[in-house]
Every structure is written in structure tokens, then in C-alpha cells.
Amino acid sequence: MKTPLLRLQDIINLEYLFQRDKEIPTAALHKRDRKFATSLSPKKLASPAALHAWLSFRLEQEFDSREQRSPGAICRDFFHLFITGVLMTGAISGILAGLAFFSYTGTTPVNVFQFLLLFIAPQLFLIALLFFAAMVRFAPAISIPTFYTLCLQQIYRLLAARLRKNFQENTPAAQRNACLHALSSIRAHGSRYHGLFYWPIFCLFQGVGLAFNLTLCGISLIKIATCDLAFGWQSTVQLSDAAIHQLAKALALPWMWIPGGEQLLPTLAQIHGSKIVLKDGIYHLATTDLTSWWPFLIMCLLVYGIFARLLLLTFGWLMGRRIKTATILDTPQCKALLRRMQTPLVATQAPQEEVARPAPPAQTSVTEESRQPKTMPPNSLPQRVFAAIDIYQQFPDPQTLQDQLAAFGFQPQEITPFLANYNEDQLLLKQLAPLAQDTESEDIVLLLEGWMVPLVSLLSYIKEIRRNTGPQTSITIALVGKPGETVFTAVKKRDFAIWQQQIASLADPYIHTIALVGIQAEEAANDS
């Protein structure tokens, strides 16, 4: 069974659900996702299809009635309505343009130059612009937003307004905020999902051009068949007949190789005979010369307006499908989800003599699947954990800390203290340097104290970690609150919001901030 391709609505729903999960304790997420994973076959669990199955499962939980619709479904309907409206606009514009241009009164012929300028020159300009934009992509020093990128930004704004309107009534504030945060996350992390949104917009505008040219060509043929039209050329600039003939031959190159292609091009004599001189009128011109232009003009529309758009539409569709097939959901949130689904639940209990630091309450309710060491689950990279020195020193040994992290679904390969002093932190950065060339390097987990404000020096150090690892290495920032009866406690909601804001300023889509134990409500925080 093939894994279904990603759809835009799936991406939006995933980001929405990840936003909803941010305030749930990690241990509770692990228990929920692992319980669902046990209903899947081992083969499916080890494949990307597990993510699609989880998405369907969570959407049924989140939107359990027909009146409730997911953000992805709302966006899908918006796109369908938007596409229909834009395509109809293109088709109607082509009809109106054809009727207006071919309004022949019997005294003034249809000006060939005006037809080429209005309907053919823009097609050639857009094709040249696309080739230029493609060349710019290979020049890293040049960064110019394309027309489609600018349109995509406007569509983001329309989507946000549509979601805000649909979620305004009869929707809890948490769901409404998560929906808007999800769209903001997609927009901010454009490098991650840009292709998935860019190519549908590209195809849409090719479809608009195709609809315009099809209706324009149809109206042109109807007017030619039902009216006695005359075609000619005139210009204040003194152009020779030979120059006009060479221009026509250049435009006719794409179809000159087909049998009878030369008959679709006016001859030099016909071009001379269709030249209009204002003071002389058209009564002395031959009818055969005045009607020799229409096959050439229709072929220009077919080649540059319809066939070229079909090629670009096919190219955009293939590129969009290729992006969907090649897109790997390797973001920190997706990796954490797969890790929770594939990692057995573990209950860790402190020995009798170590009662001063009992296990976190969230862990005592977790069912133990096995106390034996587990093999690393498929599709799950090990983590290299950097624990803040103040947290690291509260555990008697690294193994105890590793067991505690395992209860939250992590698979630490190595735990190293950091933020002790400058020299040791710089040494750690040098040890990370080989990871930049390793595409299968382990993920990074930074275990930090969430009740402390992230300083500029810490943010700079996180940037240094990114520079010394691969650009797509997942960095998870796991926050804990002030130590109480246990080392790992919930983070205050206000503190977590500050951390999220500061980490978001790094504009790194592969850095993920989580509250390890959960987020403490403001009321509970004030009571304490």
C-alpha cells in the first residue's frame, strides 16, 4: 500500500495539532501516542504512513462533530472557491477582450500590431520572465521575490482572515489561537513548506492564462467565421514590408516545420497588400490580402497562449507532485511524534535510598512495557543531550538522568553538561563540527531551566550550535520549571511564552521548544 501524498490541508492540520499539543505534558503525549501506535501494524508503524494514521486519529478526536471543521478543511474549501473564482475571471476576461477587440465597423480593419501587442507580447514577456527567475535561483547572491511568491504572501493574509472568521463563533479560544499560530508558523517557516504552496499557486496562474487564451481564441474564431473581418497593419514609424515579414517569420518558427506551416504565414506580397495608409483608406486593398493575417494570429494564440501555458501547467504539476513525494517530515515536531509512537513506555523508579528526589508524578501513572534496554526504533535518530549544569548536578549520575528522559520518550545517546564555563562550551562546539557533514547525525536536545529568561549569550550559543551542525539537524529545547519535590517540574505559562518568542526570533524551522513536564496554568502558578 502506497503512502498517501502530503496535501496542503494535511500540513495545516499537522501544524494546528502540534500547536494544540504544546501545553500538554510530554509524558501524557507519550502515553497517548504510544497507546495509538500499538493499534498499528509494526510495518505501518515503521513507515511514513504512521504519521497519516495519527493525523486522522487526532482530527477525529479534535473535531468529533459534523459542525466542527478542521483548519485544513477550511483552507481546502477556501482554495477551491478561490481557484474557481480566479479561473472564471480569466475565462470571462478572455470573452470580453475578444468581443471588444474584434468589434469591426466595416471601415477600419483589425490592427495586427495591436493584436500582437495586447495578446502575444505579454505571453512572450511572461515566458522570458520565468526563464529569468529560474536563472536567478542558481545565483545565491541574488534574492528577488517572484510574482508567485508575492501572491502567496497575499493568500496567506486571506487565509488568516478566513480562518479567523470561521473560528470566531462557537470555538474555544485555545482552538482559535492554535489555528492562527499554525498558519503563522507555516508562513514564518517558508523554507520548509515553500514548495508545497508555491507550485499550486504557479499552476493556478497558468490555469488562469490558459482559460483566458482558450476563450479569447474561441471568440476570435467565432467572430472570424460569422463576420466579414479585415486585417491590416499600420504604423507611424516607417517600417518596410521585409522587416514585418521577418518579424512574422520569427514568431512563426514553432509551427513552420509542420506540413503546410508556410500557408499559415502571410507572404511578403500579402503583407504589402495589407498595409493601411490613413489617407487612402482600404477600398483599394484586395480581400485576399486583408484576410491573410487571421491564420497567423490564431496560430500565435495557440502556440504562445495555449500550448505554452499547457507546458508550464504540466511542468508545475509535475514539480508539485515531485515536491510532495520528496518532502520528508523531518521537523523536530514530527520526529518527536514518531519517537513517542515507536518508543515503549518506561516507568523509572528511584532506589529506596534515593527518596529525596522521587520520580515525577506524570511518570508514576505510566505503564511499564519493559524494563530491559530497547533497540533504537526505526526512523528515530538518537539524541545527544546537553543538560544545563544546574540541572545536571541535581542527579547522582548520568544514568539516572537518562532514565528520567527515557520516561518522556527520549533515547539519549550521550548526556553532556554545558553552560558551566566559556572554555568547556567552546570545546563542545568543536566536537559538534563533524555533524555538519553527516546527514544522519543524531538530533540535539538542550535541557534548560525554563524559569530563567533566555539571555542574548544563550541565543548566540544556540546559533553557534546550528552553525556547527547540519542545517536540518533537529534541535529540541526542553524546558523545566523550578525544582520542587522533583527535579523536573512544569514551566509557568508566562515563562514558556517568553522562551517561544525568543526562539522564534532565530527564524530556524528546525528548532523546537517544548515544556518537558507541561505548562503550569497561571492560577496554579500564582497559588504556588
C-alpha positions in Angstrom: 0.0 0.0 0.0 1.4 3.3 -1.1 1.8 6.1 1.4 -0.6 8.9 0.5 1.0 12.1 -0.7 1.0 15.2 1.5 -1.7 17.7 0.9 -1.7 21.3 1.9 -4.6 20.6 4.3 -2.5 17.9 6.0 0.3 20.3 6.6 -2.0 22.9 8.1 -3.7 20.3 10.3 -0.4 19.0 11.4 0.8 22.4 12.5 -2.5 23.0 14.2 -2.3 19.8 16.2 1.3 20.4 17.1 0.3 23.8 18.5 -2.5 22.2 20.5 0.0 19.7 22.0 2.4 22.3 23.2 0.6 22.8 26.6 0.2 19.0 27.2 2.9 17.3 29.4 5.4 15.3 27.4 4.7 12.2 29.5 1.0 12.5 28.7 1.7 12.9 25.0 4.0 9.9 25.1 1.3 7.8 26.7 -1.4 8.9 24.3 0.6 8.5 21.1 2.1 5.2 22.2 -1.3 3.8 23.0 -2.4 4.7 19.5 0.7 3.2 18.0 0.0 -0.2 19.5 -3.1 -0.4 17.2 -0.9 -0.2 14.1 1.0 -3.0 12.5 4.8 -3.0 13.0 5.3 -2.4 9.3 3.0 0.6 9.2 4.5 2.0 12.4 7.9 2.0 10.8 6.7 3.8 7.7 5.6 7.4 6.9 2.0 6.1 6.8 2.1 6.1 10.6 2.0 9.9 10.5 -1.0 10.0 8.3 -2.8 7.5 10.5 -2.0 9.6 13.6 -3.3 12.7 11.8 -6.6 11.0 11.0 -6.9 9.7 14.6 -6.2 13.1 16.2 -8.6 15.0 13.8 -11.4 12.6 14.9 -10.6 13.4 18.5 -10.3 17.2 18.0 -13.3 17.6 15.7 -15.8 15.0 16.8 -19.0 16.6 15.3 -20.0 17.5 11.8 -20.4 21.1 12.7 -16.7 21.4 13.6 -14.3 21.6 10.7 -10.6 21.4 10.8 -8.4 24.3 9.7 -7.1 22.2 6.8 -10.7 21.6 5.6 -11.5 25.3 5.9 -8.4 26.2 3.9 -9.1 23.5 1.3 -12.6 24.9 0.7 -11.1 28.4 0.6 -8.6 27.3 -2.1 -11.4 25.6 -4.1 -13.5 28.7 -4.0 -10.5 30.9 -4.8 -9.5 28.7 -7.7 -13.0 28.6 -9.2 -13.3 32.4 -8.9 -9.9 33.1 -10.4 -10.4 30.7 -13.3 -13.9 32.1 -14.1 -12.4 35.6 -14.0 -9.8 34.6 -16.5 -12.3 33.0 -18.8 -14.7 35.9 -18.7 -11.9 38.3 -19.3 -10.9 36.4 -22.4 -14.5 36.6 -23.7 -14.8 40.3 -23.1 -11.4 41.0 -24.6 -12.3 39.1 -27.8 -15.6 40.8 -28.2 -14.1 44.3 -27.6 -11.1 43.8 -29.9 -13.0 42.3 -32.9 -15.7 44.9 -33.0 -15.3 45.7 -36.7 -17.3 48.6 -38.1 -16.5 47.9 -41.8 -14.3 51.0 -42.2 -11.2 50.3 -40.0 -9.6 46.8 -40.2 -8.4 44.9 -37.2 -4.9 46.2 -36.5 -2.4 43.3 -36.4 0.1 45.2 -34.4 -2.4 45.9 -31.7 -3.4 42.3 -31.5 0.3 41.2 -31.2 1.0 43.9 -28.6 -2.1 43.2 -26.4 -2.3 39.4 -26.6 1.0 37.9 -27.8 3.7 40.2 -26.4 2.6 39.7 -22.7 2.8 35.9 -23.2 6.3 36.2 -24.5 7.3 38.6 -21.7 6.0 36.3 -19.0 7.8 33.3 -20.5 11.0 35.2 -20.6 10.4 36.4 -17.0 10.0 32.8 -15.9 13.3 31.8 -17.5 15.0 34.8 -15.9 13.5 33.8 -12.5 14.8 30.2 -13.0 18.3 31.5 -13.7 18.1 33.8 -10.6 17.5 30.7 -8.4 21.0 29.5 -9.3 22.6 32.8 -8.2 22.6 32.7 -4.3 23.8 36.3 -4.1 20.5 37.5 -5.8 17.3 37.3 -3.9 14.3 38.7 -5.7 10.8 37.7 -4.6 8.9 36.3 -7.6 5.4 37.3 -8.6 4.1 34.0 -7.4 5.8 34.4 -4.0 4.2 37.8 -3.6 0.8 36.3 -4.5 1.4 33.6 -1.9 2.0 36.2 0.8 -1.3 37.8 -0.1 -3.1 34.4 0.0 -1.6 33.8 3.5 -3.3 37.0 4.6 -6.6 36.0 3.1 -6.4 32.6 4.7 -5.7 34.1 8.1 -8.8 36.3 7.7 -10.9 33.3 6.6 -9.8 31.2 9.5 -10.3 34.0 12.0 -13.9 34.4 10.7 -14.7 30.7 10.7 -13.3 30.2 14.2 -14.7 33.3 15.7 -18.0 31.8 16.8 -18.7 28.6 18.9 -15.0 27.8 19.0 -12.9 27.7 22.2 -10.1 30.2 22.5 -7.4 27.5 22.6 -8.5 26.1 19.3 -8.8 29.5 17.7 -5.4 30.6 18.8 -3.8 27.3 17.8 -5.2 27.6 14.3 -3.9 31.1 13.8 -0.5 30.1 15.4 -0.3 27.2 13.0 -0.8 29.4 9.9 1.8 31.9 11.3 4.2 29.0 11.8 3.8 27.9 8.2 4.3 31.4 6.9 7.4 32.0 9.2 9.0 28.7 8.2 8.6 29.3 4.5 11.8 27.4 3.6 10.2 24.2 5.0 6.9 24.3 3.1 7.5 26.9 0.4 7.4 24.4 -2.5 4.2 22.7 -1.3 2.4 26.1 -1.5 4.4 27.7 -4.4 3.7 25.2 -7.1 -0.1 25.1 -6.7 -0.1 28.9 -7.0 2.1 28.6 -10.0 -0.3 26.1 -11.6 -3.3 28.3 -10.7 -1.9 31.3 -12.6 -1.0 29.1 -15.6 -4.6 27.9 -15.5 -5.9 31.4 -15.5 -3.8 32.2 -18.5 -5.0 29.1 -20.2 -8.7 29.9 -19.5 -8.1 33.5 -20.9 -6.5 32.3 -24.1 -8.9 29.5 -24.7 -11.9 31.8 -24.5 -10.1 34.5 -26.5 -9.3 32.0 -29.2 -12.8 30.7 -29.3 -14.3 34.2 -29.6 -11.8 35.1 -32.3 -12.8 32.0 -34.3 -16.5 32.7 -33.9 -16.0 36.4 -35.0 -13.9 35.3 -38.0 -16.5 32.7 -39.0 -19.6 34.9 -38.6 -18.3 38.4 -39.5 -16.5 39.8 -42.6 -13.4 40.9 -40.8 -10.4 42.6 -42.4 -6.9 42.6 -41.0 -4.1 45.1 -41.7 -1.2 46.8 -40.3 -0.2 50.4 -40.0 2.4 52.4 -38.0 3.7 56.0 -37.8 7.2 54.6 -37.8 8.2 53.8 -41.4 8.7 50.1 -41.4 9.5 48.1 -44.5 7.4 45.2 -45.7 10.5 43.0 -45.4 11.0 43.9 -41.8 7.4 43.0 -41.0 7.8 39.7 -42.9 10.9 38.8 -40.9 9.1 39.5 -37.6 6.2 37.3 -38.7 8.6 34.5 -39.7 10.4 34.7 -36.3 7.1 34.4 -34.5 6.1 31.5 -36.8 9.2 29.4 -36.2 7.4 27.0 -33.8 5.0 25.8 -36.5 7.0 26.2 -39.6 8.2 22.6 -39.5 4.7 21.1 -39.7 3.3 20.3 -43.2 1.5 23.3 -44.6 3.1 25.6 -42.0 4.1 28.2 -44.5 0.5 28.7 -45.6 -0.2 29.9 -42.0 2.1 32.8 -42.6 1.3 35.8 -44.8 3.6 36.2 -47.8 5.7 39.3 -48.5 3.2 40.3 -51.2 0.2 39.9 -48.8 2.0 42.0 -46.2 2.5 44.7 -48.7 -1.1 44.4 -49.8 -2.5 44.7 -46.3 -0.6 47.9 -45.4 -3.1 50.6 -44.4 -2.4 54.2 -45.3 -4.8 56.5 -43.4 -5.4 59.0 -46.3 -6.0 56.2 -48.8 -8.5 54.1 -46.8 -9.0 50.3 -47.5 -11.3 50.2 -50.5 -8.4 49.8 -53.0 -6.9 46.8 -51.0 -7.6 43.2 -52.1 -9.7 41.0 -49.9 -7.2 38.1 -50.1 -4.6 40.3 -48.6 -6.8 41.6 -45.8 -7.8 38.1 -44.8 -4.3 36.6 -44.9 -3.4 37.5 -41.4 -6.0 35.6 -39.3 -4.4 32.1 -39.6 -1.2 33.6 -38.4 -2.8 35.4 -35.4 -4.8 32.3 -34.4 -1.6 30.2 -34.5 0.2 32.7 -32.3 -2.6 32.4 -29.8 -2.5 28.6 -29.9 1.3 28.4 -29.6 2.2 31.2 -27.2 -1.1 31.4 -25.3 -2.4 27.9 -25.1 0.3 25.4 -25.9 3.0 27.3 -23.8 0.6 27.5 -20.9 -0.2 23.8 -21.1 3.5 23.0 -21.0 4.0 25.3 -18.0 0.9 23.9 -16.2 2.2 20.3 -16.8 5.7 21.3 -15.5 4.2 23.0 -12.4 2.0 19.9 -11.7 5.0 17.6 -12.0 7.1 19.8 -9.8 4.4 20.0 -7.2 4.0 16.2 -7.2 7.8 15.8 -7.0 7.9 18.1 -4.0 5.1 16.2 -2.3 6.9 12.9 -2.9 10.3 14.2 -1.9 9.1 16.1 1.2 10.2 14.4 4.3 8.5 15.5 7.5 11.8 15.6 9.4 10.9 18.6 11.6 11.5 18.4 15.3 7.8 18.1 16.0 7.4 15.2 13.6 10.5 13.4 14.9 9.2 13.8 18.4 5.9 12.4 17.4 7.4 9.3 15.7 9.7 8.9 18.7 6.8 8.8 21.1 4.9 6.4 18.9 7.8 4.0 18.4 9.4 4.1 21.9 7.9 1.8 24.5 6.6 3.3 27.7 9.1 3.0 30.5 8.5 3.6 34.2 11.5 4.6 36.2 11.6 4.4 39.9 14.3 5.7 42.2 16.1 3.2 44.5 15.0 3.2 48.2 18.0 5.1 49.4 17.3 8.0 46.9 13.9 9.1 48.2 14.9 12.8 48.3 14.3 13.0 44.5 11.3 10.9 43.7 10.2 10.4 40.1 7.9 13.0 38.5 4.2 12.4 39.2 3.5 12.1 35.5 5.7 9.0 35.4 4.1 7.1 38.2 0.9 6.5 36.1 2.8 5.2 33.1 2.5 1.5 32.4 5.9 -0.1 32.0 6.2 -2.2 28.8 9.6 -3.4 29.6 12.5 -2.7 32.0 15.0 -4.1 29.5 17.0 -1.9 27.2 15.3 -1.3 23.9 16.8 -1.3 20.4 16.5 2.1 18.7 13.2 2.3 16.9 13.2 2.7 13.1 13.1 6.2 11.6 14.2 7.5 15.0 17.6 9.1 15.4 19.3 9.1 18.8 19.7 12.3 20.7 22.7 14.0 22.0 21.6 15.8 25.2 23.2 18.9 26.5 21.9 19.5 30.1 22.4 22.8 31.8 24.9 22.4 34.6 22.5 23.3 37.3 20.1 20.5 36.2 22.9 18.0 35.5 24.3 18.4 39.1 20.9 17.5 40.7 21.2 13.9 39.5 23.6 11.5 41.2 24.8 10.1 37.8 24.1 10.5 34.1 22.3 7.1 34.0 19.6 8.4 36.4 19.1 11.5 34.1 19.0 9.2 31.1 16.3 7.0 32.7 14.3 10.1 33.6 14.5 11.4 30.0 13.5 7.9 28.7 10.3 8.1 30.6 9.5 11.2 28.4 10.1 9.3 25.2 13.7 10.3 24.5 16.5 8.0 23.6 19.6 9.8 24.8 22.8 8.5 23.2 25.0 10.8 25.3 24.4 13.4 28.0 26.8 16.2 28.4 26.6 19.2 30.9 27.1 22.7 29.4 26.8 26.3 30.4 29.4 25.7 33.0 32.2 27.9 31.7 33.2 29.5 28.4 36.1 27.2 27.5 34.2 24.0 28.0 31.2 25.3 26.0 33.6 26.2 23.1 35.1 22.7 23.2 31.6 21.2 22.9 31.1 23.3 19.7 34.2 21.9 18.2 33.0 18.4 19.0 29.8 19.1 17.1 31.6 20.3 13.9 31.7 16.8 12.2 27.9 16.7 12.4 27.6 19.4 9.7 28.7 16.9 7.0 26.8 13.9 8.5 23.2 13.8 7.0 22.3 11.0 9.5 23.7 12.7 12.6 21.9 12.4 15.9 19.4 15.1 17.0 20.3 17.7 19.6 18.4 18.2 22.9 19.1 21.2 25.1 17.7 20.6 28.6 17.3 24.1 30.1 15.7 25.9 33.0 12.5 27.5 31.7 12.1 29.8 34.7 15.2 31.7 33.7 14.9 34.3 31.0 16.9 33.3 27.8 19.8 35.7 27.6 21.4 37.0 24.4 24.5 34.9 25.1 22.4 31.7 25.3 20.7 32.6 22.0 24.1 33.3 20.4 25.3 29.9 21.7 22.3 28.2 20.1 23.2 29.9 16.8 26.7 28.5 17.2 25.3 25.1 17.7 23.3 25.4 14.5 26.4 26.6 12.6 28.3 23.5 13.8 25.6 21.0 12.9 23.7 20.3 9.7 21.1 22.8 8.6 18.3 20.2 9.1 19.5 18.7 12.3 16.7 18.9 14.8 17.4 20.9 17.9 14.8 20.4 20.7 14.8 22.8 23.6 13.3 21.0 26.5 12.3 23.4 29.4 11.7 22.5 33.0 10.4 24.7 35.8 11.9 25.4 39.2 12.9 22.3 41.1 10.4 21.3 43.8 9.7 17.9 45.1 11.1 16.6 41.8 13.8 17.9 39.6 11.5 18.1 36.5 8.5 20.4 37.1 6.1 22.2 34.9 7.0 25.5 33.3 5.0 28.6 34.0 2.8 29.7 31.1 4.3 33.2 31.1 7.9 31.9 31.1 7.2 29.4 28.3 5.7 32.2 26.1 8.9 34.3 26.6 11.0 31.3 25.5 8.9 30.7 22.5 9.1 34.4 21.4 12.9 34.5 21.8 13.5 31.2 20.0 11.1 32.3 17.2 13.4 35.3 16.7 16.1 32.9 15.5 13.9 32.0 12.4 15.1 28.4 12.4 12.4 26.0 11.4 14.3 23.0 12.9 14.4 24.4 16.4 11.5 23.1 18.5 10.7 24.3 22.0 8.8 22.0 24.4 7.8 22.1 28.1 9.1 18.7 29.3 6.6 18.1 32.1 4.0 20.5 30.8 2.8 24.1 31.3 1.6 25.4 34.6 -1.6 27.4 34.5 -1.4 31.0 35.7 -3.8 30.3 38.5 -1.7 27.4 39.8 1.5 29.4 39.4 0.0 32.3 41.4 -1.2 29.9 44.2 2.3 28.5 44.5 
